Amino acid sequence: MLERAERGTPEYWAAEDPDRVAVICGDVAMTYGEWNEKSDRVADSLAAQGLKAGDRLGMRFRLGFPWFVVQRALQKLGVAQVAVNWKLTPSEAAYILEDSGAAGLACDDADASLWGELNVGHLVTVGQSEGQPGTRYEDLIASGQPSPRFGTARADFILYTSGTTGKPKGVPPAAVDPANARKVINYLKSVSRVPPHPEKPVILLSLPVHHGAGPAAARVGSQYGGTVVLLDPYDPEEALKLIEKHAIQVWTTVPTMLLRIQALPDETFRSYDVSSLESLNTGAAPVPQSLKEWIVANVGDDVLWESYGCSEAGMLTYISPADQLRKPGSSGTPYDEVEIEIIDDDWNAVDQGVTGEIAVRTPLVLKNYLGKPDLGEETIKDGFYRTGDVGHVDGDGHLFITDRIKDMIVAGGVNIYPAEIEEAIFAHSEVENCAVIGIPHDDFGEQILAFVVVAPEKSLTEAELAAFLESGLAKFKRPRQYKFVDELPLNPTGKVLKNELRQPYWEGRERKV
């Protein structure tokens, strides 16, 4: 545990400028002093309940003050935070809690009684009436003592991602080898400098906090002593209103959110002043070149930054405003200490400009998923991690991503894994076979299409299958379209040839993602 405030933490700014506004939600503001005191009180109460350094606690929150307070309290205690998507069904969330070994769950569900029934361990709730299961967030603040505690600037997050097996896998906080410490420092400094941030910036946060980008955007606020303005649920015109009202300087977002702004009537967009924006940062999904051109023409030619990364290796590349039009389709150049190789199926590096799988080496490449054995040479070799993405590097060192080897679907900046959906569909007794793919969608990048083969003598309908999936899959994972077919294309070993299923939908498109 730290004995004094590290620069760039809420504790530091609470001492330096306690009345400065840290977070704004609607018409209510929370200062750094208030944030720090509430976090100290919650930490004191949780410590009294037995939470200690090295423990893990699930965090299932929408954007709001409670997430900021609880996550900081956990960081002060040295408790790792297990990110749990608030959209997940109870069974999906319970799996993550069990798999991660979490000591319990903190959540702001409107009705948290179910979590008491599931006996998840330590249960922290928000806005519940007295007498309900768990400990109320409000009582943690009221009963805790504001004893000063200090945490590191970078929180210990455990994020969950899925692979071809269909079950989510935990990506633990990176373990830093002392021999590699200097490279880690250089890497983190490089990532933090892109894009450059003004001192005490005003930041718009519209990303969820169960994804790595949301907490990272929030951390920028305390890192520079800035103010974070919250927007949840997302609405494109409300985003414009907040940008004008608070003179927003920094906004990290995903292409879908920007596409929804682009789709507004021109007179609506131009009725708001967005000239305060100094950096508009996007990623997590391909950014259409037409969107880039629209932003350059309508917001400014010096604001748009794009980044590319993955949970297993960290941030990998970025492209600055200067190259958005000069290098159409590029995902940029590597951050410091990041190496990129384009390889063939046998791990051989291919020539410059030749398309192959993207392999990366960073100081933070994971060795294994949480509770799982070390990843083998089919995934990591000589420190390089196979991303499953396909692309090439040009003569200027710019990376171009053109396809995916893995089946992952990216819809609205969210990674969705077909194997998990297929497993849920297969659970229906009348399904003989199925395959799930992503097909193009103008707003979300991709949407989910399920091919279904119904068992002989059965008459399963789309409505029946959709209703069946409601209890087992979060809404964002459910197929948006179904196609009932007599058979699926298979290779000699019986594996579905998904490329054949995808090909008609992606025909004629330069990018296949």
N, C-alpha and C positions, 0 to 999 in steps of 0.2 A: 504494500500500500504506500502511496506517495505521502510525504509529510508536508508538502507545500504545493501551491498551485503551479501547474505547468502552463506556460504561455499558450494561448489559443484555446483554453478550456473555459467553460462557464464560470468556474471558480476564480480564474484569473480576472475575467472581466467584471465579476461581481465585486472584486476588491478594487479594481481600477475605476470602474464607472458603473456603480450599482443601479443607477436610475436609468441607464440606457435601455431602450426597448430591445428585447431579444427576439420575441415571437409575437406575431399578431394573428389572431383568429377572429374573423368577423370584425366586430367593433371593439373587441377586448384585446388588451396588450398585456404581456408579461415581461417584466424587466429582468436583467441579469441577476439582480439581487433577489428578486422573488423566485426565480428559477432555481438558484443555488440553495436558498433556504428550504424550499419545498423538497428539493432532491435530498438534502441532508436529513430532513425529517423522515422521508420515506425510507431512506437507507437505514436510519436508526431503527425504525419499526421493523423492517425486514430482517435486520441483523438480530433483533430480539426474538424473531420467529425462527431463527436458526440458519438463515441463508448466509453463506460465507464464500470467500474467495475460492474459485475453482468450480463452484456450482454452475448450473445452467438453468435458465428460466425462459419459457416460451413467451413471446411478445406478439399479441394479435390485436393490432390497433389500426384505426383510421387516423388521419391527420388530426392532431389536436394537442392541447397543452399536456394532457396526461402522458402521452408517449414521450414527450421531451423530458418530463420530470422522472418517470419511472426508468427510462433507459439511462438517464444520468445517474440515478440512485444506484442502479446495478453496476455501472462503471466505477462508481466510488467504492463499491464493495468488492470489485473484482469478479463479478458474476457474469458469465458469458450470456449473450442474448440470442435465443433461437428464434429466428424470424418465422412467423406463421401467417400466411396469407389469410386475411379476414374473410375472403370469399370461399375458402375451403369448407367442405362439409365437415361435420363433427368427426366422422370416421377418418377422413383424410388428415385433419389436424391432429387427432389423437395418435395416428401412426407416427407423425413427426415428433410429437412429444415423447413417445415411447422409444423411438429409434435413437433420439438424441440423448436420452437419459436425463431429460429436463426434470428439475425438482418440482415444477409446477407451471402455471400459466398466469400471465397478466393480460387482461383483455378489456375492451370497452364495448362488448356486445350489448345490444339493447336489452336482451334477455340472457343473462349469464347463468340461469338456474341449471341448464343442462350440464355445464362443466362441473357443478357440484355433484350431480348424479353420476358422472363419469369418473369421479374421484381422481383427478389429475394431480393431486398433491397440493402444494401451496397454490392458492387461487386468489388473485387480486382482481377486483372488479371495479368498474367506474359507473357511477350514476345509479346504482342499485339501491333499493329501499333496505332499511334495517331488517335484520333477521334472515336475509337471503344467504345462500352458501358463500363461503369465502370471506375474505377481508376486503372491506371497501377502501378504495384509494383515498377517499375523503377522510376515513378514520386513521389511515396510516399517517397522513399529514397532521391531523389533529393530535394524535398521541405521541408522535415521534419528537425527539429532542433535536434542535438544530446544531448538533455537534459538528464542527467543521470536518469534512472528509474531502479527499482529493482523488481524482482519477486521471488516467492518461487521456490525451486528446483523441486518439483513435480507439473506438470502441471494439470490444471483442464480439463480433457477430458470427453466428453460424447460419449460413444460407443453405437452402435446400434446392437442389436441382435434380432433374430426372435424366435417365439415360435410356438405352434401348431395352433394359429389363422392365421398364415401366414404373418401378417403385422409386420415389424421391430418394436422393442421397444427400447427406450433409457435407457441406464444404466447411471444414473447421477453420478457425483463425490461423493465419499462416504462422508456422514455426520458423523462426529466424535462426539459421546457423551462425554462430559468432564469427566464423571464418568468412561469412558472406555478408556481414553487417554493413560494410561500407557500400556494397552494391545496393543493398536494400535502401539505405539512406539516400543514395543518389537517385534511385528509381522513384522513391516517394516524393522527393523534391521536384523531380521532373514532372510527375503527374500533377502535383499541386500547383505548378506554375502554368499549367495549360487548362483553360485559358488564364491569362493574368487577371487578378481581381483587384478592384480598388479597396482601399482601407475602409472598414466599416460599411460594407456594401449592403444594399437593400435587395433581398433575394426573394423570388417567388418560388414556392415549393408546391408542386402539384403532383409529384410522383409518390407512389405508395412507399411505406417504410418497411415492407416485407421484401423489398428488392434492394440490391446493393446500391443502386443509384440514388434512391431517396435519402437514406441516412447519410450518404456521402455529400449530397447537396445541402442537407441540414448542417453537417459538420463545418462546411465552409463558413456559415454564419458565425459560429463561435470562434472559428480559427482566426477570423479577421475582425471580430468584435462587431459584426453586422446585425441586421434585423431580418428575420425570416417571416414572410407573409404566407399564410396557408390558404390553399384553395382545394376544397374537397366537399362535394364531388366536383369533377371537372366540368366546366362549361366554357366554351371558347369566348363568348362575349364577356363573361365575368372575368376571365383572364385579362382581357383588354382593359376592363374597368379598373382592376387592381393595379395593372401596370401604370395607368395614368394617375390613379388616386395616390399611390405610394411612391411614384417615381422609381419603379423597379429598375435595377441596373443589371441583375444577373438572373437568368432563368434557365434551369436545366430541365429538359423535357424530352418527349419521344416524338417521332415523326407523326404519329396519328393525331396528337394534340395540335400540332402545327397545321396539319392538313385540314383539321376542322376550322381553324382560323382562316385558312386560305379559302375555304368553301363559303365563308360568310359573304353576304352581299357587299360589294365594294363600298357602298355608302356607309354601311355599318362599320367596316374596318376603319375607314378614314375619319369616322367621327370621334376616334380616340387618339390620344397623343401617346405614341410609343417611343418617342425620341430619347427617353431616358435610358433605354436598353444599351448596355455596353458589351454584353456577351450573351448570346443565345446559344446554348449548348444542347446538342442532341446526339442520339445514338440508340443502341439496343435493338435497332431494326434498320434495314436499308432506307436511306433517305433519297426519295426520287429527285432526279436532277431538276425536274420542273419545279419542285418545291424550293430547292436551293435558289433557283433563278428568281422565283417569286419573292423570296425573303430578301435577296440582294436588291431587287428593284423596289420593294415596298417598305423594308425595315432599315436596310443599310448594307453597304458593301464591306463593312468592317466588324460585323457582329457575330456571324455564324461560325460556330465551331462544331465539328463532328468527331466522335471518338468511337473506338471499337475495342471490345475486350470480352472476357469470359470469366465466370466465377472461379474456374480452376487455375487460372494463370494471372488474373488481374487485368488492368488496362494495358492495351497493346499498341495501338496507333491513334494518331489524331490528325485532322486536317484543319488548317487555319483558314480564316476568311480570304486570305490572299490567293489560296489555291482552289476555292470552291468552283469557280468558273474555268480556271486554267486547266484543272485536272478533273474533268467530268467523270463521275463514277468512282473516283478514288476514295478509299477510306484512310488515306494519309500515310504518314511515315512513323516509325517506331519512337516511343519514348526512350529516354536514356536507359541503358542496361537491358533493353529488349532486343532480342534477336529473332529474325523471321527466316524460315527456310520453306521453300515450296518443294514438296517431296512426291515421289510416286508411291505405289503400293508397297514397295520393298524398302522404304525409308531412304531411297537415293535422291539426292538433291537434283532438281531439274534445272535447265538453263533459264537465264533471265528471259522473262516474257512468256515462258511456257506455263500452261495451267496445270495445277496439281493441288494436293491437299496442303493446307496451311498448318505448319508446325511452328511453335513458338517456345522460346526459352526466356524466362524472366527470373528475378530473384525470389519470386513468390509462387512458383509452380507447386501445386499440392503434390504430396507423395501418395496420399490415400484419402478416400472418403471416410467420413466419421464412422468408426467401428468396423471398417472394412480393411482387407489386406492391402499391401502396397500395390499400386498399379503396375502392371507388367510392361514388357517392352513393346507390346502391341499398342500401348498408349503413350508411354514415356520412354525415350531413349536418349542417352547422353544429355539429359536435362531438358530435352525438347518434348513438348506436349502436343499431341495431334488434336487439333481443334474440331475436326469434322467438317470444317468449311473449305471451300475450293476457291482458288484464285490465282493471281500471278503478281509479280513485282516488276515494275518497269525500270527503265534505265536511270530514273531519278530517285529510285528507292520507294516509290509510292506503291502501296498495296491496293489491289483491286479484287474485291470479293464478288464472285459470280455465281456460286452455287453452294449446296450443302451435301455432304456425304451422309451425314446423319439425317434422320427423319424429322428432326425438330421443326415445329411450326412456330413462326413468330407473328403474332397477331396483336397489333396495338402496342408493340414493344415488349410483350410478355411471351416468354418461352413456354410452349405447350408441346407435350410429348405424346405422340400417337400411341405408343405401346401401352401407356396407362389407360387411354381411352378405349383401346381395343380390348384390354383386359376386362373393362367394365361391360362392354358390349357382349363379349363372349360369355359373360355370366348369365345372360338371358338364355333360357333353355331352348328357345326356338331358333337360335343363331347357329348356323353351321360354320361359317367363316366370315371374316371381316377384314378390312384394311382402312386405315385412316390416313389421309394426306392433307396437305395445305394447298389451296388454290388461290389465285390472285383476287385481291379485294382492294378497291381504289382507296378506301379510307384507312383500313386496318393493316394493309400490306398483304395479309393472308387471312383466309377463313377456313374452318374445318369442314371437310367433306368425308363422310363415312360411306364406304362401299360395304354392302351387307348381302351375304348369301343366306337365305332362309333354309332351314332344314326341310327335307322332303315331307310332304303332307302337312306342312304348317302354313299359317297365313298371317304371319306377323306384319303389322302395319307400322308406318313411320310414327304415327301418334302413340302407339303402344310402346314402341322402343324408346321414344323421347321421354315418355312418362316414367319408364323403368329407370332411366339414367338420372333422373332428378335427384334421387336420394344418395346416389353414390359418386356423383361428379359435380364439382363446382360449375356454376353456370358458364364461366368463360371457357371451360374445357369441353362443353357439350357441342356436338356437331351442329353446324348451321344448315347443312344440307345432308340428305341421305340419298343414296342411289342403290336400289335393290337390283342385284344382278344374279344371273344363273351360276356364274363361276368367276373366279379371279385368275389372272395370269400368274403361273407358278414356274419356278425353275425346277430342274430335275430333283432337287432335294426337298421340294415342297415349299420353299420360301416365296412369298408374294413378291412379284416384280413391280415394285411401286413406281419405278421410273416409267413403266408403260402406262400406269394409271395417271401419272402426273402430266405426261407429255402433251396430251391434247389441250390441257388447260393453260400450259405455259408456252405453247407453240408461238414462235415469232417474237418472244420477249428476249431482250439482251441478257437481263438478269433472270435467274431461275429461283430467286428468293425474294 
